[in-house]
Amino acid sequence: MLEILLVLVILAFAVGVVVPRVVGRMPGHELDAATALVAQAIEMAQLRAVSERVPVIISFDAARRVALLDGRPATGVWPVGISVTASPARLRFEPDYGGSGGVVLLQAGSLARRLAVDPLTGRARAVTDTGR
């Protein structure tokens, strides 16, 4: 019984050390995390516009690597090496669920993710996963 327990402890340790290193090196892993972070910020902007009944502007600060809601940081930072640009540069959300709409492009090396923001609903959805 002690042998089995010892084997399980060694196996758990090995998995705990190896898996994070393998997952961390998978192409696109950090880009996917940054895309989820940006999508969360877009949803936060839309929900705030509706709940507070005020227009909300979201933009992306490349130097600080953070999404800004009305000029204030709204999310954690995305990883170094990922660029985030929006077209238009500032997306506007209205209290009636609508807004300016636009596209947010996230790039890391040859990988890219695009989020399209619907001008009628304010919802963001993934559009493509492309290589440059």
PyMOL CGO cylinders between C-alpha atoms (Angstrom):
from pymol import cmd
from pymol.cgo import CYLINDER

trace = [
    CYLINDER, 0.00, 0.00, 0.00, 2.85, 2.37, 0.85, 0.3, 1, 1, 1, 1, 1, 1,
    CYLINDER, 2.85, 2.37, 0.85, 4.48, 1.63, -2.51, 0.3, 1, 1, 1, 1, 1, 1,
    CYLINDER, 4.48, 1.63, -2.51, 1.32, 2.62, -4.39, 0.3, 1, 1, 1, 1, 1, 1,
    CYLINDER, 1.32, 2.62, -4.39, 1.06, 5.83, -2.42, 0.3, 1, 1, 1, 1, 1, 1,
    CYLINDER, 1.06, 5.83, -2.42, 4.71, 6.62, -3.15, 0.3, 1, 1, 1, 1, 1, 1,
    CYLINDER, 4.71, 6.62, -3.15, 4.18, 5.99, -6.88, 0.3, 1, 1, 1, 1, 1, 1,
    CYLINDER, 4.18, 5.99, -6.88, 1.11, 8.25, -6.89, 0.3, 1, 1, 1, 1, 1, 1,
    CYLINDER, 1.11, 8.25, -6.89, 3.02, 11.05, -5.17, 0.3, 1, 1, 1, 1, 1, 1,
    CYLINDER, 3.02, 11.05, -5.17, 5.89, 10.79, -7.67, 0.3, 1, 1, 1, 1, 1, 1,
    CYLINDER, 5.89, 10.79, -7.67, 3.45, 10.70, -10.57, 0.3, 1, 1, 1, 1, 1, 1,
    CYLINDER, 3.45, 10.70, -10.57, 1.55, 13.75, -9.27, 0.3, 1, 1, 1, 1, 1, 1,
    CYLINDER, 1.55, 13.75, -9.27, 4.84, 15.63, -8.89, 0.3, 1, 1, 1, 1, 1, 1,
    CYLINDER, 4.84, 15.63, -8.89, 5.95, 14.71, -12.42, 0.3, 1, 1, 1, 1, 1, 1,
    CYLINDER, 5.95, 14.71, -12.42, 2.62, 15.79, -13.91, 0.3, 1, 1, 1, 1, 1, 1,
    CYLINDER, 2.62, 15.79, -13.91, 2.73, 19.03, -11.93, 0.3, 1, 1, 1, 1, 1, 1,
    CYLINDER, 2.73, 19.03, -11.93, 6.16, 19.87, -13.31, 0.3, 1, 1, 1, 1, 1, 1,
    CYLINDER, 6.16, 19.87, -13.31, 5.87, 18.61, -16.90, 0.3, 1, 1, 1, 1, 1, 1,
    CYLINDER, 5.87, 18.61, -16.90, 2.34, 19.61, -17.92, 0.3, 1, 1, 1, 1, 1, 1,
    CYLINDER, 2.34, 19.61, -17.92, 2.66, 23.38, -17.24, 0.3, 1, 1, 1, 1, 1, 1,
    CYLINDER, 2.66, 23.38, -17.24, 5.88, 23.47, -19.25, 0.3, 1, 1, 1, 1, 1, 1,
    CYLINDER, 5.88, 23.47, -19.25, 4.36, 21.65, -22.20, 0.3, 1, 1, 1, 1, 1, 1,
    CYLINDER, 4.36, 21.65, -22.20, 1.13, 23.69, -22.17, 0.3, 1, 1, 1, 1, 1, 1,
    CYLINDER, 1.13, 23.69, -22.17, 3.09, 26.93, -21.81, 0.3, 1, 1, 1, 1, 1, 1,
    CYLINDER, 3.09, 26.93, -21.81, 4.98, 26.14, -25.00, 0.3, 1, 1, 1, 1, 1, 1,
    CYLINDER, 4.98, 26.14, -25.00, 1.95, 25.30, -27.09, 0.3, 1, 1, 1, 1, 1, 1,
    CYLINDER, 1.95, 25.30, -27.09, 1.55, 27.81, -29.94, 0.3, 1, 1, 1, 1, 1, 1,
    CYLINDER, 1.55, 27.81, -29.94, -1.33, 30.14, -29.39, 0.3, 1, 1, 1, 1, 1, 1,
    CYLINDER, -1.33, 30.14, -29.39, -1.85, 29.35, -25.69, 0.3, 1, 1, 1, 1, 1, 1,
    CYLINDER, -1.85, 29.35, -25.69, -0.99, 32.88, -24.50, 0.3, 1, 1, 1, 1, 1, 1,
    CYLINDER, -0.99, 32.88, -24.50, -2.83, 34.37, -27.47, 0.3, 1, 1, 1, 1, 1, 1,
    CYLINDER, -2.83, 34.37, -27.47, -5.98, 32.45, -26.53, 0.3, 1, 1, 1, 1, 1, 1,
    CYLINDER, -5.98, 32.45, -26.53, -5.70, 33.71, -22.95, 0.3, 1, 1, 1, 1, 1, 1,
    CYLINDER, -5.70, 33.71, -22.95, -5.28, 37.31, -24.16, 0.3, 1, 1, 1, 1, 1, 1,
    CYLINDER, -5.28, 37.31, -24.16, -8.26, 36.91, -26.50, 0.3, 1, 1, 1, 1, 1, 1,
    CYLINDER, -8.26, 36.91, -26.50, -10.40, 35.72, -23.60, 0.3, 1, 1, 1, 1, 1, 1,
    CYLINDER, -10.40, 35.72, -23.60, -9.22, 38.68, -21.50, 0.3, 1, 1, 1, 1, 1, 1,
    CYLINDER, -9.22, 38.68, -21.50, -10.13, 41.17, -24.25, 0.3, 1, 1, 1, 1, 1, 1,
    CYLINDER, -10.13, 41.17, -24.25, -13.51, 39.50, -24.85, 0.3, 1, 1, 1, 1, 1, 1,
    CYLINDER, -13.51, 39.50, -24.85, -14.19, 39.77, -21.12, 0.3, 1, 1, 1, 1, 1, 1,
    CYLINDER, -14.19, 39.77, -21.12, -13.34, 43.49, -21.17, 0.3, 1, 1, 1, 1, 1, 1,
    CYLINDER, -13.34, 43.49, -21.17, -15.68, 44.04, -24.13, 0.3, 1, 1, 1, 1, 1, 1,
    CYLINDER, -15.68, 44.04, -24.13, -18.49, 42.25, -22.30, 0.3, 1, 1, 1, 1, 1, 1,
    CYLINDER, -18.49, 42.25, -22.30, -17.77, 44.30, -19.18, 0.3, 1, 1, 1, 1, 1, 1,
    CYLINDER, -17.77, 44.30, -19.18, -18.03, 47.53, -21.21, 0.3, 1, 1, 1, 1, 1, 1,
    CYLINDER, -18.03, 47.53, -21.21, -21.34, 46.48, -22.74, 0.3, 1, 1, 1, 1, 1, 1,
    CYLINDER, -21.34, 46.48, -22.74, -22.80, 45.41, -19.38, 0.3, 1, 1, 1, 1, 1, 1,
    CYLINDER, -22.80, 45.41, -19.38, -21.67, 48.61, -17.71, 0.3, 1, 1, 1, 1, 1, 1,
    CYLINDER, -21.67, 48.61, -17.71, -23.26, 50.74, -20.44, 0.3, 1, 1, 1, 1, 1, 1,
    CYLINDER, -23.26, 50.74, -20.44, -26.57, 48.94, -20.02, 0.3, 1, 1, 1, 1, 1, 1,
    CYLINDER, -26.57, 48.94, -20.02, -26.60, 48.72, -16.21, 0.3, 1, 1, 1, 1, 1, 1,
    CYLINDER, -26.60, 48.72, -16.21, -25.48, 52.30, -15.58, 0.3, 1, 1, 1, 1, 1, 1,
    CYLINDER, -25.48, 52.30, -15.58, -27.40, 53.67, -18.58, 0.3, 1, 1, 1, 1, 1, 1,
    CYLINDER, -27.40, 53.67, -18.58, -24.42, 55.64, -19.85, 0.3, 1, 1, 1, 1, 1, 1,
    CYLINDER, -24.42, 55.64, -19.85, -22.24, 55.33, -22.95, 0.3, 1, 1, 1, 1, 1, 1,
    CYLINDER, -22.24, 55.33, -22.95, -18.96, 53.49, -22.28, 0.3, 1, 1, 1, 1, 1, 1,
    CYLINDER, -18.96, 53.49, -22.28, -15.78, 53.71, -24.34, 0.3, 1, 1, 1, 1, 1, 1,
    CYLINDER, -15.78, 53.71, -24.34, -13.27, 50.84, -24.48, 0.3, 1, 1, 1, 1, 1, 1,
    CYLINDER, -13.27, 50.84, -24.48, -9.77, 51.25, -25.87, 0.3, 1, 1, 1, 1, 1, 1,
    CYLINDER, -9.77, 51.25, -25.87, -6.55, 49.28, -25.64, 0.3, 1, 1, 1, 1, 1, 1,
    CYLINDER, -6.55, 49.28, -25.64, -3.29, 50.62, -24.20, 0.3, 1, 1, 1, 1, 1, 1,
    CYLINDER, -3.29, 50.62, -24.20, -0.42, 48.88, -25.98, 0.3, 1, 1, 1, 1, 1, 1,
    CYLINDER, -0.42, 48.88, -25.98, 2.25, 50.26, -23.64, 0.3, 1, 1, 1, 1, 1, 1,
    CYLINDER, 2.25, 50.26, -23.64, 0.55, 49.00, -20.48, 0.3, 1, 1, 1, 1, 1, 1,
    CYLINDER, 0.55, 49.00, -20.48, -0.98, 45.95, -22.27, 0.3, 1, 1, 1, 1, 1, 1,
    CYLINDER, -0.98, 45.95, -22.27, -4.41, 46.55, -20.76, 0.3, 1, 1, 1, 1, 1, 1,
    CYLINDER, -4.41, 46.55, -20.76, -7.99, 47.31, -21.84, 0.3, 1, 1, 1, 1, 1, 1,
    CYLINDER, -7.99, 47.31, -21.84, -9.32, 50.69, -20.69, 0.3, 1, 1, 1, 1, 1, 1,
    CYLINDER, -9.32, 50.69, -20.69, -12.96, 51.47, -19.90, 0.3, 1, 1, 1, 1, 1, 1,
    CYLINDER, -12.96, 51.47, -19.90, -13.47, 55.21, -20.08, 0.3, 1, 1, 1, 1, 1, 1,
    CYLINDER, -13.47, 55.21, -20.08, -9.72, 55.62, -19.64, 0.3, 1, 1, 1, 1, 1, 1,
    CYLINDER, -9.72, 55.62, -19.64, -9.38, 53.39, -16.56, 0.3, 1, 1, 1, 1, 1, 1,
    CYLINDER, -9.38, 53.39, -16.56, -7.79, 49.91, -16.56, 0.3, 1, 1, 1, 1, 1, 1,
    CYLINDER, -7.79, 49.91, -16.56, -10.47, 47.23, -16.75, 0.3, 1, 1, 1, 1, 1, 1,
    CYLINDER, -10.47, 47.23, -16.75, -8.54, 43.98, -16.99, 0.3, 1, 1, 1, 1, 1, 1,
    CYLINDER, -8.54, 43.98, -16.99, -5.30, 42.31, -16.10, 0.3, 1, 1, 1, 1, 1, 1,
    CYLINDER, -5.30, 42.31, -16.10, -2.43, 42.71, -18.52, 0.3, 1, 1, 1, 1, 1, 1,
    CYLINDER, -2.43, 42.71, -18.52, -2.04, 40.50, -21.54, 0.3, 1, 1, 1, 1, 1, 1,
    CYLINDER, -2.04, 40.50, -21.54, 1.31, 38.70, -22.10, 0.3, 1, 1, 1, 1, 1, 1,
    CYLINDER, 1.31, 38.70, -22.10, 4.37, 40.41, -23.55, 0.3, 1, 1, 1, 1, 1, 1,
    CYLINDER, 4.37, 40.41, -23.55, 4.67, 39.87, -27.30, 0.3, 1, 1, 1, 1, 1, 1,
    CYLINDER, 4.67, 39.87, -27.30, 0.95, 40.16, -28.04, 0.3, 1, 1, 1, 1, 1, 1,
    CYLINDER, 0.95, 40.16, -28.04, -0.32, 43.24, -29.83, 0.3, 1, 1, 1, 1, 1, 1,
    CYLINDER, -0.32, 43.24, -29.83, -3.94, 44.34, -29.55, 0.3, 1, 1, 1, 1, 1, 1,
    CYLINDER, -3.94, 44.34, -29.55, -5.45, 46.85, -31.96, 0.3, 1, 1, 1, 1, 1, 1,
    CYLINDER, -5.45, 46.85, -31.96, -9.04, 47.89, -32.52, 0.3, 1, 1, 1, 1, 1, 1,
    CYLINDER, -9.04, 47.89, -32.52, -10.77, 49.36, -35.54, 0.3, 1, 1, 1, 1, 1, 1,
    CYLINDER, -10.77, 49.36, -35.54, -12.07, 51.91, -34.75, 0.3, 1, 1, 1, 1, 1, 1,
    CYLINDER, -12.07, 51.91, -34.75, -9.43, 52.59, -32.08, 0.3, 1, 1, 1, 1, 1, 1,
    CYLINDER, -9.43, 52.59, -32.08, -12.14, 53.32, -29.48, 0.3, 1, 1, 1, 1, 1, 1,
    CYLINDER, -12.14, 53.32, -29.48, -15.25, 51.15, -29.35, 0.3, 1, 1, 1, 1, 1, 1,
    CYLINDER, -15.25, 51.15, -29.35, -18.39, 52.80, -27.96, 0.3, 1, 1, 1, 1, 1, 1,
    CYLINDER, -18.39, 52.80, -27.96, -21.20, 50.95, -26.18, 0.3, 1, 1, 1, 1, 1, 1,
    CYLINDER, -21.20, 50.95, -26.18, -24.63, 52.50, -25.69, 0.3, 1, 1, 1, 1, 1, 1,
    CYLINDER, -24.63, 52.50, -25.69, -27.20, 51.87, -22.92, 0.3, 1, 1, 1, 1, 1, 1,
    CYLINDER, -27.20, 51.87, -22.92, -29.58, 50.30, -25.48, 0.3, 1, 1, 1, 1, 1, 1,
    CYLINDER, -29.58, 50.30, -25.48, -27.11, 47.40, -26.13, 0.3, 1, 1, 1, 1, 1, 1,
    CYLINDER, -27.11, 47.40, -26.13, -25.89, 48.92, -29.39, 0.3, 1, 1, 1, 1, 1, 1,
    CYLINDER, -25.89, 48.92, -29.39, -22.68, 50.74, -30.16, 0.3, 1, 1, 1, 1, 1, 1,
    CYLINDER, -22.68, 50.74, -30.16, -20.04, 51.55, -32.71, 0.3, 1, 1, 1, 1, 1, 1,
    CYLINDER, -20.04, 51.55, -32.71, -19.14, 47.96, -33.47, 0.3, 1, 1, 1, 1, 1, 1,
    CYLINDER, -19.14, 47.96, -33.47, -15.72, 47.11, -34.82, 0.3, 1, 1, 1, 1, 1, 1,
    CYLINDER, -15.72, 47.11, -34.82, -12.97, 44.54, -34.92, 0.3, 1, 1, 1, 1, 1, 1,
    CYLINDER, -12.97, 44.54, -34.92, -10.25, 43.83, -32.36, 0.3, 1, 1, 1, 1, 1, 1,
    CYLINDER, -10.25, 43.83, -32.36, -7.14, 42.13, -33.72, 0.3, 1, 1, 1, 1, 1, 1,
    CYLINDER, -7.14, 42.13, -33.72, -4.76, 40.25, -31.43, 0.3, 1, 1, 1, 1, 1, 1,
    CYLINDER, -4.76, 40.25, -31.43, -1.42, 39.11, -32.85, 0.3, 1, 1, 1, 1, 1, 1,
    CYLINDER, -1.42, 39.11, -32.85, 1.50, 37.10, -31.57, 0.3, 1, 1, 1, 1, 1, 1,
    CYLINDER, 1.50, 37.10, -31.57, 4.13, 36.35, -34.16, 0.3, 1, 1, 1, 1, 1, 1,
    CYLINDER, 4.13, 36.35, -34.16, 2.48, 34.57, -37.08, 0.3, 1, 1, 1, 1, 1, 1,
    CYLINDER, 2.48, 34.57, -37.08, -0.73, 33.84, -35.15, 0.3, 1, 1, 1, 1, 1, 1,
    CYLINDER, -0.73, 33.84, -35.15, -3.74, 36.12, -34.97, 0.3, 1, 1, 1, 1, 1, 1,
    CYLINDER, -3.74, 36.12, -34.97, -7.21, 36.17, -33.45, 0.3, 1, 1, 1, 1, 1, 1,
    CYLINDER, -7.21, 36.17, -33.45, -10.00, 38.57, -34.39, 0.3, 1, 1, 1, 1, 1, 1,
    CYLINDER, -10.00, 38.57, -34.39, -13.02, 39.53, -32.35, 0.3, 1, 1, 1, 1, 1, 1,
    CYLINDER, -13.02, 39.53, -32.35, -15.90, 41.16, -34.19, 0.3, 1, 1, 1, 1, 1, 1,
    CYLINDER, -15.90, 41.16, -34.19, -18.08, 43.46, -32.09, 0.3, 1, 1, 1, 1, 1, 1,
    CYLINDER, -18.08, 43.46, -32.09, -21.66, 43.62, -33.38, 0.3, 1, 1, 1, 1, 1, 1,
    CYLINDER, -21.66, 43.62, -33.38, -22.93, 47.24, -33.59, 0.3, 1, 1, 1, 1, 1, 1,
    CYLINDER, -22.93, 47.24, -33.59, -26.52, 46.17, -32.85, 0.3, 1, 1, 1, 1, 1, 1,
    CYLINDER, -26.52, 46.17, -32.85, -25.94, 43.94, -29.83, 0.3, 1, 1, 1, 1, 1, 1,
    CYLINDER, -25.94, 43.94, -29.83, -22.48, 44.94, -28.59, 0.3, 1, 1, 1, 1, 1, 1,
    CYLINDER, -22.48, 44.94, -28.59, -21.50, 41.27, -28.41, 0.3, 1, 1, 1, 1, 1, 1,
    CYLINDER, -21.50, 41.27, -28.41, -18.00, 40.12, -29.37, 0.3, 1, 1, 1, 1, 1, 1,
    CYLINDER, -18.00, 40.12, -29.37, -17.44, 36.88, -31.25, 0.3, 1, 1, 1, 1, 1, 1,
    CYLINDER, -17.44, 36.88, -31.25, -14.33, 35.21, -32.58, 0.3, 1, 1, 1, 1, 1, 1,
    CYLINDER, -14.33, 35.21, -32.58, -14.11, 35.63, -36.33, 0.3, 1, 1, 1, 1, 1, 1,
    CYLINDER, -14.11, 35.63, -36.33, -10.99, 33.83, -37.50, 0.3, 1, 1, 1, 1, 1, 1,
    CYLINDER, -10.99, 33.83, -37.50, -7.81, 32.14, -36.42, 0.3, 1, 1, 1, 1, 1, 1,
    CYLINDER, -7.81, 32.14, -36.42, -5.28, 33.00, -39.11, 0.3, 1, 1, 1, 1, 1, 1,
    CYLINDER, -5.28, 33.00, -39.11, -1.59, 32.87, -39.78, 0.3, 1, 1, 1, 1, 1, 1,
    CYLINDER, -1.59, 32.87, -39.78, -0.14, 36.09, -41.15, 0.3, 1, 1, 1, 1, 1, 1,
]
cmd.load_cgo(trace, "trace")
